[in-house]
Amino acid sequence: MTTPQDPLTLPCGTVLPNRLLKGAMSEGLGTSDGAPRPELGALYGRWAESGIGLLITGNVMIDAYALGEPGNVVLENDRHLAEFHDWAVRGQRSHTQVWMQLNHPGKQAPRGLNRETVAPSAVPFEGSFGRAFDPPRELTVAEIHDLTWRFATAAGLAKRAGFGGVQIHAAHGYLHSQFLSPKHNIRTDDYGGSPENRRRFLLETFAAVRAAVGPRFPVSVKLNSSDFVRGGLSEEESLDVVQALGAAGCDLIEISGGTYEKPMMMIGQGERGGFFAAFSQQARNISGAPIGVTGGFRDLSTIREALQSGAADMVGLGRPLVLDPDFAGRVLRGEPVSSEVGPIQTGVKALDQSSSFETLWHEDALRRIARGQQVNPDENMVLALLRIAGRTGLKALMEKRRA
Ligand SMILES: Cc1cc2nc3c(=O)[nH]c(=O)nc-3n(C[C@H](O)[C@H](O)[C@H](O)COP(=O)(O)O)c2cc1C
């Protein structure tokens, strides 16, 4: 029977010291030219003190012209390798590993942030929601190949900088997730039109990343169980992707779900346990790769249950580690912990429904931890809103990413 304290040997041979991982949470701690700020080392060092097995970084962009939000860290050449090295070293105290999440937003980037918006197909987001995003241009096949190469280049650089592994972000509606979605990918060439073609970009990216880092270096993928929108990636098709990634030699598939259109990764469906534990169990039954599941884990018994029942090989934690950077340490010590994560409500309907303030509040809290300050989940949210709006500007706040 698996417990949170058990080590996990990955297909590449790497051994993770236990079954807890920190899911990626974008920190917005990049400089104006995309270098990691020194606070990132402090933040990851703080989490490493808890003894957690794996820290997955917030998404790092593979192209400076394709940001997901202001303040993104970017890795496309060796210009800032010393700063990346500092981040990796300070986060990898004792046996904790730090893996870098690599991402391209596709069309899910706030309007005006990038000089151009690209996607698998020229399909804009619908209705009032679409007003926050520029309509995209369809990528050419040559550009798809170039993006594959960019993911691989960034992965090779992450390895050189001292990170313990990499994760390709194929969840939450960003570029890879757009390719997997029949709603957003209506191409008729080799990259669309059938489930096999829709997952070609992801599998080619995986193969290119693997070639860049070699067989002994962990390569993970974060994948949606489903997009939870009509015409999006279905559970059935997602399971086929799980199988294909396992056959390709993926070291860890981290299950999540939802996109900006339906931010299920942040809210789930009111489950008692983790948001995606039932799907994760199905994935694990057919997968050749270890499975992690992230979203909604709040207490010791639910975490234990997911591991004991075989729903997952690893449990991922996000917001509980923001409210308490030692949450994982307490789970590992067997303390009967229960996280206070609750909806962060401002009273401003547009913000509360989109869960964008929820993300912003936690991102702000990450910066506080990095500076050694206290995080107070009971603070007055109107004052928090004013504080954060003062820093980001109200317009940016309304257009903020969901996760
Ligand atoms: C502030 C914040 C930023 C996030 N950024 C990312 C990200 O960069 N990449 C990603 O895959 N998920 C991101 N997420 C989603 C988390 O990884 C996780 O899936 C989600 O918070 C659900 O887990 P939880 O219920 O334990 O918080 C973010 C979540 C938060 C709160």
The ligand as a MOL file (V3000), in Angstrom:
LIG
                    3D

  0  0  0     0  0            999 V3000
M  V30 BEGIN CTAB
M  V30 COUNTS 31 33 0 0 0
M  V30 BEGIN ATOM
M  V30 1 C -1.3050 31.4020 -8.6700 0
M  V30 2 C -1.4940 30.1800 -9.5350 0
M  V30 3 C -0.7550 30.0620 -10.7000 0
M  V30 4 C -0.8640 28.9040 -11.4770 0
M  V30 5 N -0.0260 28.7630 -12.5680 0
M  V30 6 C 0.0020 27.5780 -13.2310 0
M  V30 7 C 0.9890 27.3330 -14.2240 0
M  V30 8 O 1.8560 28.1730 -14.5110 0
M  V30 9 N 0.9570 26.1350 -14.8440 0
M  V30 10 C 0.0440 25.1520 -14.5300 0
M  V30 11 O 0.0970 24.0630 -15.1030 0
M  V30 12 N -0.8780 25.3550 -13.5770 0
M  V30 13 C -0.9080 26.5270 -12.9090 0
M  V30 14 N -1.7910 26.6930 -11.8770 0
M  V30 15 C -2.7040 25.5850 -11.5050 0
M  V30 16 C -2.0800 24.7020 -10.4150 0
M  V30 17 O -0.9480 23.9930 -10.8730 0
M  V30 18 C -3.1000 23.6480 -9.9340 0
M  V30 19 O -3.4450 22.8480 -11.0540 0
M  V30 20 C -4.3500 24.3000 -9.3350 0
M  V30 21 O -3.9980 25.3580 -8.4390 0
M  V30 22 C -5.1860 23.2690 -8.5850 0
M  V30 23 O -4.4990 22.7390 -7.4760 0
M  V30 24 P -4.8980 23.1970 -5.9490 0
M  V30 25 O -6.3750 22.9370 -5.7980 0
M  V30 26 O -4.0550 22.3160 -5.0820 0
M  V30 27 O -4.5710 24.6390 -5.8460 0
M  V30 28 C -1.7460 27.8590 -11.0930 0
M  V30 29 C -2.5180 28.0120 -9.9370 0
M  V30 30 C -2.4080 29.1430 -9.1510 0
M  V30 31 C -3.2000 29.2670 -7.8780 0
M  V30 END ATOM
M  V30 BEGIN BOND
M  V30 1 1 1 2
M  V30 2 1 2 3
M  V30 3 2 2 30
M  V30 4 2 3 4
M  V30 5 1 4 5
M  V30 6 1 4 28
M  V30 7 2 5 6
M  V30 8 1 6 7
M  V30 9 1 6 13
M  V30 10 2 7 8
M  V30 11 1 7 9
M  V30 12 1 9 10
M  V30 13 2 10 11
M  V30 14 1 10 12
M  V30 15 2 12 13
M  V30 16 1 13 14
M  V30 17 1 14 15
M  V30 18 1 14 28
M  V30 19 1 15 16
M  V30 20 1 16 17
M  V30 21 1 16 18
M  V30 22 1 18 19
M  V30 23 1 18 20
M  V30 24 1 20 21
M  V30 25 1 20 22
M  V30 26 1 22 23
M  V30 27 1 23 24
M  V30 28 2 24 25
M  V30 29 1 24 26
M  V30 30 1 24 27
M  V30 31 2 28 29
M  V30 32 1 29 30
M  V30 33 1 30 31
M  V30 END BOND
M  V30 END CTAB
M  END
